[in-house]
Amino acid sequence: MQSCLEGLLSTSDAYRRFRRRLLVTMTMLALLATAVVAWQLHSSARDREQAIRRQTQHYALAIEAQVLSTVQLSDIALLGFANAIKVAPYTPKTIDSLLSSRGASFGSSFWITFLDPQGFAIASSRDIAVKGISYADRDYFQAQLTPGDKLFVGGPSRGRISNSRLFFLSRRVENAKGEFLGVIVAPIDASRLAKTFEHSRVSDDVTITLFHTNGHIIARAPLFEQTFNRDIRESNVFRAFGKAPIDTIETVSPIDRQSRIASYRKLPDLPLIVTVGSSNVGLALVSQKQFLVAGVAIFLILTLIVFAIIYALRTFAAAEEREQRYRTLYATSAETEKKLTYSEQRLRLIADNLPIVIAYIDRDEHYTFKNRRFAEIYGSGDNLQQVLSPALYAETSPYLERAFAGETVCFERSTQRNGEPCCDAITYVPDRDESGKVIGLFVMAEDISERKKHEESSKLATLMYENACEGMMVTDAEGRILSVNPAFSQISGYSSEEVVGHLAYELTSSHQDIKFYSRMRQTITHTGYWEGEIWHQHKNGDHYLVSLRFNTVFDSKGNVLRHVALFTDITKKKATEEAIWKQANFDALSGLPNRRMFNDRLRQEIKKAARDKLPMALIFIDLDGFKAVNDNLGHDFGDILLKQVAERLLTCVRNTDTVARLGGDEFTVILSELKESGDVVRIVQEILHSLARPFQLRHEVAHISGSIGISLFPEDGDEAEQLIKNADQAMYVAKQQGRNRFNYFAPFMQEASQMRIELANELRNALKNKELRLLFQPIRNLATDKIDMAEALIRWEHPQRGLLKPAEFIGVAENTGVIASIGEWVFQEAAALAASFGNGFKVCVNKSAWQFRHEAVGVEHWLELLHEQALSPHSMVIEVTEGLLLEANREVVQRVQSLRDANLQISLDDFGHGYSSLNFLKRFQIDFLKLDTSFSDNQLLCEAIVSMAHKLGIKVIAEKIETPGQLEILMAAGCDFGQGFLFGAPISAEKLHRLLITQ
């Protein structure tokens, strides 16, 4: 083989040309692969940078909203007090009283101080010794000396008395005559903003900064203490702000010297700028890894190309060697074939090539001449008796006698040939001598088996034509009807006599226009065939749909001879198919597209949006309060509500948009071909307003709302499943934020969803691994100052996340159903520990609303546990929320009532937090009423609630008492019990036991 290759290398031009072309092709392929890998690396780095830019822009927008909300809240307070001072008698005592009476309502984010026209502090809403101190040199005072009604926002500075890190808002105060009364100032605590920023950070590499247009930092997370009031006028962000109020740049932080992609936004009409930065160090790390992978890939490709070149060259050399051998063999075969062809031509000159049998038979019935066809059919017999079987000979003899008598005879004879039945047409022509005597016969025989079969087939075709279920019509080349079958008459109503001679198009309906028939005729002219559906008109005037098939019959010259049409009435079939299709693709209740049709249309719209490069939005709607309508009014009313919701949604969108019902109370809207981003917000707000209007359900009125999630194409995904998932997550966040609102999808929602899934999986093993703990918060009798009760509070000692409070995992437990097992464990554990606290001591156990809705309240089991611990049912107090009772669900009411029937005491938590119904206090015989913390500062309201509860025989427990002032108000109002950090934080059962012994 090696010597053969060497010979080809030196003598074959074809081999050298192949080698040259192969090397050029493989080189170009290697260059192309390298270019593709380089382009992929570049695209990947660019896409990640764009993702970071979008993330920082979203965060900057959210932080801007937080800061703007704080400033607007403070400004509203300034305007309110400025107007109050304007109309009140202008005296230091009046102003001091006015500020002191409302100071507590501001919280700890800011307070208000009033300065007289000379800059001396007169009063403050916070208990700070500022009276008589001059602030005339401060910029927020100097800025208000000029008449005007503008809000002044100062730069960062430390408080003169409090030494806190602050920035100041101020407004000029004038009386009704326009006289300058002084300046009202709101110092805002910058550290509170920094804490808010810290909580808003989704990762350690994210920085959030608020700075003044004078170039000084007000708040930053992280490193707030080190960066407060720091001058950053030399930073790239500050320089960029001078060119554009909103932008995203790549910069190096002057604080920690880290490279970041930063998005900044100037607050509208305020000298404040928020900046959110995200580290781009990960871009370089990803690029290095991708370069390494790309290098390995290119090396493998080049190696593969080299081996392919070697293999191709060897294969080509072997093929060329085989071809040389084949050429030699072909030359020898051609010479032999030439000789055979010459011999065959000589024989064909002698042979008779007629397609029929030609023979001559003498009077002795001997064959004196036979052609080739005779030998093919009858063999090599020399006389008639040798050629024919005895039966055939007996059948042929009468015809032979007539022929020898001088008559030309023609007849047909059936026989068997090669095991198949066949038929021969025989002709005997007498051969006479000079005297006219018959001396022999010319015999002609033709196999007419195929002709007989065609005749039989024609008979069968005629039979089928007359009895077929399909309508059949034959026309000439011009479309004039020549023949129709009975099925045609049955379908169309026209008899054969009524249509023969007429043009076929006269039977059609006006449903199709002239263009349709023109295209149909062109198709038949060019292809000789047409198949489709067409409307015909019955003789009685009705229109019916047929499945029509046209075929063209050509003559031997290729010219059109006939047109054959077959058709079937498919009107009923089409109606049935349409009904089945509608059932498969549309919701039977609302008439909207169902999940199957929605998925199909969403994929079509995605392809269309990608092709036209137009944005598209997917809206996911979940009805708020629909379950209550179903439970209270029944499923019939719920169905009516869903129909009306569908009608309202259709009126809120465009004709080109798609509204679908996925099932239950979930709806979706596909907004396609969006030319302006504001169209999405406008349509979503219209949907929210429409759903918030009352629904008239026969004689009942229902009130619901909607929670909406929005995902955008292609920003939030380029696949249908991804857009649906992201819109669903955005809707979930909208529900968490209070419902009756909408949310755009953001990447952190996906991360939060993943975290919830992980937490749910870990929570299922928490009970098995004994990671749950119970703490007890003492509840003191305010009259005796003794601990008579305690509230059991669950905690989760997570192996990685540390100690988790209920707010961090109870929601996940309810969504996964694990809350049932947790609730049982809490009651069992609390009951076991309550036995050690002594007789008469009560333990309060919180029960989730989910347990009451899903039959997870095992009262009989609880009573067995109490009996085992020798505890009275009065030792346990079951806490339920006010919101649970408001549901008024029959099953929920029965389960709450079962607690009362079992002599378990009931405590109503969060009283006054929502819509309070006094009827529930009497209906469910509540034992304890827990007062919401928002009432603890209002003595008159506390007295009213306590007095009402005592008259109903209910004892009142005040929650979250943190200050002596709150305790004083509650004791004056006659409150029975109290709990909160003023008395002590939640403690373990052992510490509570020691505390009960020592009291």
ABEGO torsion letter per residue (X at the ends): XAAAAAAAAAABAAAAAAAAAAAAAAAAAAAAAAAAAAAAAAAAAAAAAAAAAAAAAAAAAAAAAAAAAAAAAAAAAAAAAAAAAAABBBBAAAAAAAAAAAAAAAEAABBBBBBBAAGBBABBABBBBABGBBAAABAAAAAAABBEABBBBBBBBBBAAAGBBBBBBBBBBBBAAGBBAEBBBBBBBAAAAAAAAAAABABAABBBBBBBAAGBBABBOBGAAAABGBBAAABAAAAAAAABABBBBBBBBAAAGBBBBBBBBBBBGBABBBBBBBBAAAAAAAAAAAAAAAAAAAAAAAAAAAAAAAAAAAAAAAAAAAAAAAAAAAAAAAAAAAAAAAAAAAAAAABBABABBBBBBBAAGBBABBBAAAAAAAEABABAAAABBAAAAAAAAAAAAAAAAGBBBBBBBBBBBGGBBBBBBBBBBBBBBAAGBBABBBBBBBBAAAAAAAAAAAAAAAAAAAABABBBBBBBAAGBBABBBAAAAAAAGBBAAAABGBBAAAABBAABBAAAAAAAAAAAAAAGBBBEBBBBBBAAGBBBBBBBBBBBBBBAAGBBABBBBBBBBAAAAAAAAAAAAAAAABBAAAGBBBAAAAAAAAAAAAAAAAAAGBBBBBBBBBBBGAAAAAAAAEAAAAAAAAAAAAAAAAAABBAABBBBBAEEABBBBBBBGBABAAAAAAAAAAAAAAAABBBBBEABBBBBBBBBBBBBOAAAEABAAAAAAAAAAAAAAAAAAGEGBBBBBBAAAAAAAAAAAAAAAAAAAAAAAGABBBBBBBBBBAAAGBBABBBBBBBBBBAAAEBBBAAAAAAAAAAAGAAAAAAAAAAAAAAAAAAAAEBGBBBBBBBBAAAAAAGABBAAAAAAAAAAAGBBAAABBBBBBAAAAAAGBAAAAAAAAAAAAAGBBBBBBGBGABBBBAAAAAAAGBABBBBBAAAAABAAAAAAAAAAAAAAGBBBBBBGBABAAAAAAAAAAGBABBBEAAAEBBBBAAAAAAAAAAX
